[in-house]
Amino acid sequence: MSITSDEVNFLVYRYLQESGFSHSAFTFGIESHISQSNINGTLVPPAALISILQKGLQYVEAEISINEDGTVFDGRPIESLSLIDAVMPDVVQTRQQAFREKLAQQQASAAAAAAAAAAAAATTATAAPTAVAQQHPPKNGEATVNGEENGAHAINNHSKPMEIDGDVEIPPNKATVLRGHESEVFICAWNPVSDLLASGSGDSTARIWNLNENSNGGSTQLVLRHCIREGGHDVPSNKDVTSLDWNSDGTLLATGSYDGFARIWTEDGEPGLPRVGWEQACPSVESPSEPTMALKSTCLLFPYVTGNLASTLGQHKGPIFALKWNKKGNYILSAGVDKTTIIWDAHTGEAKQQFPFHSAPALDVDWQNNTTFASCSTDMCIHVCRLGCDRPVKTFQGHTNEVNAIKWDPSGMLLASCSDDMTLKIWSMKQDTCVHDLQAHSKEIYTIKWSPTGPATSNPNSNIMLASASFDSTVRLWDVERGVCVHTLTKHQEPVYSVAFSPDGKYLASGSFDKCVHIWNTQSGSLVHSYRGTGGIFEVCWNARGDKVGASASDGSVCVLDLRK
């Protein structure tokens, strides 16, 4: 058996990431030089650290149950070990002694009971028989609920994957798995005007997958390699690409990276060098000799070209956590660990204004209009800022822990925020306190999305809704006008990292670390489609027509679900 510090550090790093401690994970990764290790993260399953700890606990419990001569104690241990118990000195000897004493007491009690039973049998042999076969009614107040005594409910075992109902399961021929990334894929987003799917990964690349069925050049993947300049040469940054966004007309893609740079890319590219050839989507498919798309089962083989970098935006001092284009397409907004947000001129690549108002890392940003935006932070504050103003035009305070995400509603009148304090809050520029303080989740809320319905949308006759995704494994749908939860969606068994409404607002996609993508009817709350992938799901998104869902996963895969009949 061998254990290296690199292996331990990597498992701790992954545990921090999977638990939602993204900033702690970043700091730990830098200090422990995770990027310089030779561990292939795609081969390490989710919850690996917890799994190995559980096995260690089982081993220690087995030790307690074994005598010095190697024989096994009859019976069960007094109580299960906690993780802290297992590392305390002399815990095995103490528990074994307690176990022996308990067994001795049980044996003595059993002997006494046997003697009493024998005496009683002798007495009753001469007495008249009694109606011992009579059924005993329940004691006063006792009842059975759902077939279980005293209303006890079965505990949901999260270690077992949920069985997907065949009626809602998406068939294999409707799911396409795209492979090419060499590490976790944290984010994905469809082009707003065509079936180009962008993805960002821990392998320091973003990729644009061409899934247009009428594409003249066949399906390709555009590889956007994030490099930094060292010694006069471009070398891979070895940093995660964790944010990306298309401009409104779909001609440019912006990416944000842990290397501190934002980048703007065009959707065209040049033949991939130095590795000219084919990116293989499935290990069992051989590369074709001619540049045509190969299809086997649900895996696609893509020729690739290297992406064309239009601009590099460098002013943040540290990782970028979020970035967004404004609707007009002339500005890009970014948020970083350096506690600042920046508005960039998309045409020149210059920083128009930097906003240093947060006292801790800025986690998310969202435009209210073309020049005004909101930002949130681990400092528990939300600032609304405007280009040209040297102070926030509004500050919202009320959360008691990190604010993970913020989103303006389609009309730009209401701002929703979610936090590690397990609450969802709705804010208005007309008042300082929140309009609604929505409390229902039992763990941290990771992200939120407004439905594309109601005033100022293409679906004005449908009521607006808000979806929230939580580490409590549930998704909730909220009627914001009334401030009530209308549906709790409970099929996931692990933290839910992403939700996305279909363009007509009739359906909601959700993705969880249980490897499942679920599609829900937003009116009834019923599950209508389900797909189990090969890795934990970080992000889900709908294409512009609303007939395909993209999902990115922890094992480096990107899947596309075709929901057409």
C-alpha positions in Angstrom: 0.0 0.0 0.0 1.3 3.5 -0.9 -0.2 6.9 -0.1 1.4 10.1 -1.5 0.7 13.7 -0.4 -0.4 14.5 -4.0 -3.1 11.9 -3.8 -4.4 13.0 -0.4 -4.3 16.6 -1.5 -6.3 15.8 -4.7 -9.0 14.0 -2.8 -9.3 16.8 -0.3 -9.4 19.3 -3.2 -12.2 17.3 -4.9 -14.1 17.0 -1.7 -14.1 20.8 -1.2 -15.2 21.3 -4.8 -18.1 18.8 -4.6 -19.2 20.3 -1.2 -19.6 23.7 -2.7 -16.5 25.3 -1.0 -15.2 26.6 -4.4 -13.1 29.4 -2.9 -11.5 27.1 -0.3 -10.9 24.6 -3.0 -9.2 27.3 -5.1 -6.9 28.4 -2.3 -6.0 24.8 -1.3 -5.4 23.9 -4.9 -2.9 26.8 -5.3 -1.0 26.0 -2.1 -0.8 22.3 -2.7 0.1 22.7 -6.4 -2.8 20.5 -7.6 -2.3 21.7 -11.2 1.2 20.2 -11.2 0.2 16.7 -10.1 -0.1 13.9 -12.7 -3.5 12.7 -11.4 -6.2 12.4 -14.1 -9.3 13.9 -12.4 -11.7 12.3 -14.9 -10.8 8.9 -13.6 -11.6 9.7 -9.9 -15.3 9.1 -9.1 -17.3 11.7 -7.2 -17.3 11.4 -3.4 -14.0 9.5 -3.5 -12.7 10.8 -0.2 -16.0 10.0 1.6 -16.0 6.5 0.1 -12.5 5.7 1.4 -13.2 7.2 4.8 -16.3 5.0 5.0 -14.3 1.9 4.2 -11.7 2.9 6.9 -14.5 3.2 9.4 -15.9 -0.2 8.5 -12.4 -1.7 9.0 -12.1 -0.2 12.5 -15.6 -1.5 13.4 -14.5 -4.9 12.1 -11.5 -4.8 14.4 -13.8 -4.1 17.4 -15.8 -7.2 16.5 -12.8 -9.6 16.5 -11.4 -11.4 19.5 -7.6 -11.6 20.2 -7.6 -15.2 18.9 -9.2 -14.1 15.6 -12.7 -15.4 16.3 -15.6 -13.1 15.7 -17.9 -11.8 18.5 -21.5 -12.9 18.3 -23.9 -10.0 18.0 -23.4 -6.4 16.9 -21.3 -3.5 18.2 -22.9 -1.3 20.9 -23.1 1.7 18.5 -21.6 2.8 15.2 -18.3 4.6 15.3 -18.1 8.2 14.3 -15.1 9.4 12.3 -13.6 11.2 15.3 -14.0 8.1 17.5 -12.1 6.1 15.0 -9.0 8.3 15.2 -9.1 8.6 19.0 -6.4 6.6 20.9 -7.4 3.2 22.4 -10.8 3.4 20.8 -10.6 -0.2 19.7 -9.6 -1.6 23.1 -12.3 0.5 24.9 -15.1 -0.5 22.6 -14.0 -4.2 22.7 -14.1 -4.2 26.5 -17.5 -2.5 26.5 -18.7 -5.0 23.9 -17.5 -8.0 26.1 -19.3 -6.6 29.1 -22.5 -6.1 27.2 -22.4 -9.6 25.8 -21.7 -11.0 29.3 -24.7 -9.2 30.6 -26.8 -10.4 27.8 -25.7 -14.0 28.4 -26.4 -13.7 32.1 -29.9 -12.3 31.4 -30.6 -15.0 28.9 -29.7 -17.7 31.4 -31.9 -16.2 34.1 -34.8 -15.8 31.6 -34.4 -19.5 30.6 -34.6 -20.6 34.2 -37.7 -18.4 34.9 -39.3 -19.8 31.8 -38.8 -23.3 32.9 -40.3 -22.6 36.2 -43.3 -20.9 34.7 -43.8 -23.8 32.3 -44.0 -26.2 35.2 -46.6 -24.0 36.9 -48.8 -23.4 34.0 -48.9 -27.1 33.1 -51.4 -27.7 35.9 -53.4 -24.5 35.3 -56.4 -23.9 33.0 -55.3 -22.8 29.4 -55.9 -19.2 28.6 -56.8 -17.5 25.3 -53.2 -16.7 24.4 -54.1 -16.7 20.7 -56.3 -13.6 21.0 -55.0 -10.7 18.9 -53.9 -7.7 20.9 -55.4 -4.4 19.7 -53.0 -1.4 19.3 -52.2 0.5 22.4 -54.1 3.7 23.0 -52.9 6.3 20.5 -50.9 3.8 18.3 -51.8 3.5 14.6 -50.3 2.4 11.4 -49.5 5.0 8.7 -48.6 4.0 5.1 -48.3 0.4 6.3 -45.7 1.3 8.8 -46.2 1.2 12.6 -46.4 4.5 14.4 -46.2 6.4 11.2 -42.5 5.6 10.6 -41.3 6.4 7.1 -38.6 4.6 5.2 -35.3 6.5 5.2 -34.2 7.5 1.7 -30.9 5.8 1.0 -28.8 8.2 -1.0 -26.1 5.6 -1.6 -28.3 3.8 -4.0 -29.0 5.4 -7.4 -32.7 6.2 -8.1 -34.4 3.8 -10.5 -35.5 5.8 -13.5 -39.1 5.1 -14.6 -39.0 3.6 -18.1 -41.9 5.9 -19.1 -39.7 9.1 -18.6 -36.3 7.7 -19.3 -34.7 9.3 -22.4 -33.7 6.4 -24.8 -30.0 6.0 -25.8 -30.7 7.1 -29.4 -31.9 10.5 -28.1 -28.7 11.1 -26.0 -25.4 12.1 -27.6 -22.3 12.0 -25.5 -19.5 14.4 -26.6 -16.0 13.5 -25.4 -12.8 15.5 -25.8 -12.3 17.4 -22.5 -9.6 15.9 -20.3 -11.0 17.1 -16.9 -14.3 18.2 -15.3 -16.6 20.3 -17.5 -18.0 23.0 -15.2 -20.2 25.0 -17.6 -22.0 24.8 -20.9 -24.1 27.3 -22.9 -25.9 27.1 -26.3 -25.4 29.7 -28.9 -28.5 31.9 -29.0 -29.1 31.6 -32.8 -27.7 28.1 -33.8 -27.0 24.7 -32.4 -23.4 25.5 -31.3 -22.8 24.3 -27.7 -19.9 25.8 -25.7 -18.3 24.1 -22.8 -15.6 25.1 -20.2 -13.4 22.7 -18.4 -10.6 22.1 -15.8 -8.4 21.1 -18.7 -7.8 24.8 -19.4 -9.9 24.7 -22.6 -13.3 25.7 -23.8 -14.8 23.9 -26.7 -17.5 24.8 -29.2 -19.4 21.7 -30.4 -21.2 22.1 -33.8 -24.5 20.2 -33.6 -26.2 21.9 -36.5 -27.8 19.2 -38.6 -27.5 21.2 -41.8 -23.8 22.1 -41.3 -22.0 22.0 -44.6 -18.6 21.1 -43.2 -19.8 18.3 -41.0 -19.8 18.4 -37.2 -16.7 19.8 -35.6 -15.4 20.8 -32.2 -13.6 24.1 -31.9 -10.9 23.9 -29.2 -10.2 27.1 -27.4 -6.9 26.7 -25.6 -6.3 29.1 -22.7 -2.7 30.0 -22.8 -0.4 32.5 -21.0 2.7 34.1 -22.2 5.9 32.7 -20.6 9.4 33.3 -22.0 8.1 34.6 -25.3 6.0 31.5 -25.8 2.3 30.6 -25.3 2.0 27.8 -22.8 -1.2 26.2 -21.3 -2.4 28.1 -18.3 -3.4 24.8 -16.5 -6.3 26.7 -14.9 -10.0 26.0 -14.9 -12.3 27.6 -17.4 -15.3 28.2 -15.1 -17.5 30.9 -16.9 -18.6 31.5 -20.4 -21.3 33.5 -22.2 -22.3 34.1 -25.8 -23.1 37.6 -27.1 -26.7 38.2 -28.1 -26.2 37.6 -31.9 -24.1 34.5 -31.3 -21.0 35.7 -33.1 -18.6 35.9 -30.1 -18.0 33.8 -27.0 -16.5 35.2 -23.8 -14.7 33.0 -21.3 -13.4 33.5 -17.8 -10.6 31.5 -16.2 -8.9 30.9 -12.9 -5.8 32.3 -14.6 -7.3 35.8 -14.1 -8.0 36.5 -17.7 -11.2 37.0 -19.6 -11.0 36.1 -23.3 -13.2 36.8 -26.4 -13.3 34.2 -29.2 -14.9 34.1 -32.6 -16.9 31.1 -33.7 -14.6 30.2 -36.5 -11.1 28.8 -36.2 -8.0 27.3 -37.9 -7.0 23.6 -38.3 -5.8 22.2 -34.9 -2.1 22.2 -34.5 0.1 20.6 -33.5 -2.3 17.7 -33.0 -3.9 17.7 -36.5 -6.6 15.0 -36.5 -9.7 13.8 -34.8 -10.8 14.2 -31.3 -12.3 10.8 -30.3 -15.7 10.9 -28.6 -15.8 7.2 -27.7 -12.8 4.9 -27.0 -14.4 2.1 -29.0 -14.7 4.1 -32.2 -11.7 4.1 -34.5 -10.7 7.4 -36.2 -11.9 7.6 -39.7 -9.5 8.0 -42.6 -11.6 10.7 -44.2 -13.0 13.9 -42.5 -16.6 12.8 -42.1 -18.6 12.4 -38.9 -18.6 8.9 -37.4 -21.5 7.7 -35.2 -21.6 4.7 -33.0 -24.4 4.4 -30.4 -24.6 7.8 -28.7 -21.0 8.9 -29.1 -19.8 11.3 -31.8 -16.4 11.6 -33.4 -15.5 15.2 -34.1 -12.8 16.7 -36.2 -11.4 19.7 -34.4 -10.0 23.1 -35.2 -8.2 25.6 -33.0 -10.3 28.6 -31.9 -9.5 32.1 -32.9 -8.7 34.3 -29.9 -10.0 37.9 -30.6 -9.1 39.6 -27.3 -7.5 38.9 -24.0 -8.9 41.0 -21.1 -6.4 41.3 -18.2 -6.9 43.4 -15.2 -8.2 41.1 -12.5 -5.7 39.9 -9.9 -6.8 36.3 -9.5 -9.5 34.0 -10.7 -12.6 35.1 -12.5 -15.8 33.6 -11.1 -18.4 35.0 -13.5 -18.8 37.1 -16.7 -21.8 38.3 -18.8 -22.3 40.2 -22.0 -24.8 43.0 -21.9 -27.8 42.8 -24.3 -26.4 45.4 -26.7 -23.1 43.4 -27.0 -20.7 46.3 -26.5 -19.7 45.5 -22.9 -18.7 42.5 -20.9 -19.0 42.3 -17.1 -16.7 40.1 -14.9 -16.4 39.3 -11.2 -13.3 38.1 -9.5 -11.6 36.8 -6.4 -9.9 40.2 -6.1 -13.2 41.6 -4.7 -13.8 43.7 -7.8 -16.1 43.7 -10.8 -15.0 45.2 -14.2 -16.9 46.5 -17.2 -14.9 45.8 -20.4 -15.2 47.4 -23.8 -15.8 44.3 -26.0 -14.5 46.1 -29.2 -11.2 47.4 -27.8 -10.6 44.9 -24.9 -10.0 47.8 -22.5 -11.4 48.0 -19.0 -14.0 50.8 -19.0 -14.4 50.9 -15.2 -13.4 48.7 -12.2 -15.7 48.6 -9.2 -13.9 47.9 -5.9 -16.8 47.9 -3.5 -16.9 44.4 -2.1 -14.8 43.4 0.9 -14.5 39.8 -0.2 -14.5 37.8 -3.5 -17.2 38.7 -5.9 -19.1 35.5 -6.9 -21.7 36.5 -9.5 -22.9 39.4 -11.7 -26.0 40.2 -13.8 -27.0 43.1 -16.0 -30.1 45.0 -15.2 -29.8 47.0 -18.5 -26.9 47.8 -20.8 -25.1 50.0 -18.3 -26.4 49.0 -14.8 -25.7 45.7 -13.1 -25.8 43.9 -9.7 -23.0 41.9 -8.0 -22.9 39.6 -5.0 -20.1 38.4 -2.8 -18.9 36.2 0.0 -19.2 39.5 2.1 -23.0 38.8 2.2 -23.7 42.1 0.3 -25.3 42.9 -3.0 -24.3 46.1 -4.9 -26.1 47.6 -7.8 -23.7 49.7 -9.8 -23.8 51.8 -13.0 -21.1 52.7 -15.5 -19.8 56.2 -14.8 -20.9 56.2 -11.1 -18.1 56.0 -8.5 -20.3 54.5 -5.8 -23.0 51.8 -5.8 -26.5 53.2 -6.7 -28.0 50.7 -4.3 -26.7 48.2 -1.7 -28.9 45.3 -0.4 -28.0 43.7 2.9 -29.9 40.9 4.7 -28.2 37.6 3.9 -26.2 36.1 6.8 -23.8 34.0 4.7 -22.2 34.0 1.2 -24.4 35.1 -1.6 -23.9 32.6 -4.3 -26.0 33.9 -7.3 -28.1 36.9 -8.3 -30.5 37.2 -11.2 -32.7 40.1 -12.5 -36.2 39.2 -13.6 -36.9 39.7 -17.3 -38.4 43.2 -16.7 -35.4 44.3 -14.7 -37.7 45.3 -11.8 -36.9 42.5 -9.3 -33.6 41.0 -8.2 -33.4 37.5 -6.8 -30.5 36.3 -4.7 -29.6 33.0 -3.1 -27.2 32.2 -0.3 -25.4 29.7 1.9 -27.8 30.9 4.6 -30.4 28.6 2.9 -32.7 31.6 2.0 -33.8 33.0 -1.3 -34.5 36.8 -1.3 -36.3 39.1 -3.7 -35.3 42.7 -3.8 -36.7 45.9 -5.5 -34.9 49.1 -6.3 -37.9 50.9 -4.7 -37.0 49.7 -1.1 -34.0 48.8 1.0 -35.3 45.7 2.6 -36.2 42.5 0.7 -39.7 42.2 -0.8 -39.7 38.4 0.0 -37.5 36.3 2.3 -38.2 32.8 1.1 -37.2 30.1 3.5 -37.8 26.4 2.7 -34.5 24.8 1.7 -32.6 22.9 4.4 -29.2 23.4 2.9 -27.2 26.0 0.9 -28.9 27.3 -2.3 -26.4 27.1 -5.2 -28.2 28.9 -8.0 -31.5 30.4 -9.2 -33.2 31.1 -12.5 -36.2 33.2 -13.6 -38.7 31.7 -16.1 -38.9 33.5 -19.5 -42.5 34.3 -18.9 -44.7 37.3 -17.8 -44.2 41.0 -18.8 -41.3 41.9 -21.1 -41.0 38.3 -22.4 -42.2 36.4 -25.5 -44.6 34.5 -23.2 -46.5 37.5 -21.6 -49.6 35.4 -20.8 -47.8 33.0 -18.5 -47.1 33.8 -14.9 -43.5 34.4 -14.0 -41.8 31.7 -11.8 -38.4 31.4 -10.0 -36.5 28.1 -9.7 -33.9 27.4 -6.9 -31.4 24.6 -6.8 -30.0 23.5 -3.4 -27.5 21.2 -1.8 -30.5 19.6 0.0 -31.1 17.7 -3.3 -34.3 19.5 -4.1 -35.4 22.0 -6.7 -38.2 24.5 -5.7 -40.5 26.5 -8.0 -41.8 29.7 -6.5 -44.7 32.0 -7.3 -42.9 35.3 -6.6 -45.9 37.5 -6.6 -47.4 35.6 -3.7 -44.0 34.7 -2.2 -44.9 30.9 -1.9 -43.3 27.7 -3.1 -45.7 26.0 -5.6 -43.7 22.9 -6.3 -40.9 21.0 -4.6 -39.1 18.6 -7.0 -37.6 15.8 -5.0 -36.3 13.1 -7.4 -32.6 14.1 -7.1 -30.4 12.3 -4.5 -27.4 14.6 -4.4 -26.8 18.3 -4.5 -28.4 20.1 -7.4 -26.0 22.4 -9.2 -28.0 23.8 -12.1 -31.5 24.6 -13.3 -32.7 26.0 -16.6 -36.1 26.9 -18.0 -37.1 26.0 -21.6 -37.6 29.0 -23.9 -41.4 28.8 -23.5 -41.2 28.4 -19.7 -43.2 25.1 -19.8 -40.4 22.9 -18.7 -37.4 23.0 -16.3 -34.2 21.1 -16.6 -32.2 20.2 -13.5 -28.8 18.7 -13.1 -27.3 17.1 -10.0 -24.2 15.3 -8.7 -26.3 12.1 -8.7 -25.5 12.1 -12.5 -29.1 12.7 -13.5 -30.7 15.3 -15.7 -34.4 15.6 -15.0 -37.0 17.5 -17.1 -40.0 18.8 -15.2 -43.4 20.2 -16.2 -43.5 23.6 -14.5 -47.2 23.8 -14.2 -47.8 20.3 -12.6 -44.4 19.7 -11.1 -44.3 16.3 -12.7 -41.2 14.6 -14.0 -41.5 14.2 -17.8 -38.0 13.1 -18.9 -35.0 11.7 -17.2 -31.4 10.8 -18.2 -28.6 9.3 -16.2 -25.1 10.3 -17.4 -21.6 9.1 -16.4 -20.6 11.9 -14.2 -22.0 14.4 -11.7 -23.9 17.2 -13.6 -22.5 20.7 -13.1 -24.6 22.6 -15.7 -27.7 22.2 -17.8 -29.0 24.5 -20.6 -31.6 24.6 -23.4 -31.0 25.5 -27.0 -32.9 28.4 -28.6 -35.6 26.2 -30.1 -36.3 24.4 -26.9 -35.8 20.9 -28.3 -32.3 20.0 -27.0 -30.8 20.1 -23.5 -27.0 20.2 -23.0 -25.3 19.1 -19.8 -21.7 19.2 -18.6 -20.3 16.6 -16.2 -17.6 15.9 -13.7 -16.1 13.0 -15.7 -15.2 15.3 -18.7 -18.3 14.4 -20.7 -20.8 16.8 -22.3 -24.2 15.2 -23.2 -26.9 16.5 -25.5 -30.5 15.3 -25.0 -32.8 15.5 -28.1 -36.3 16.0 -26.8 -38.0 16.0 -30.2 -40.7 13.2 -30.6 
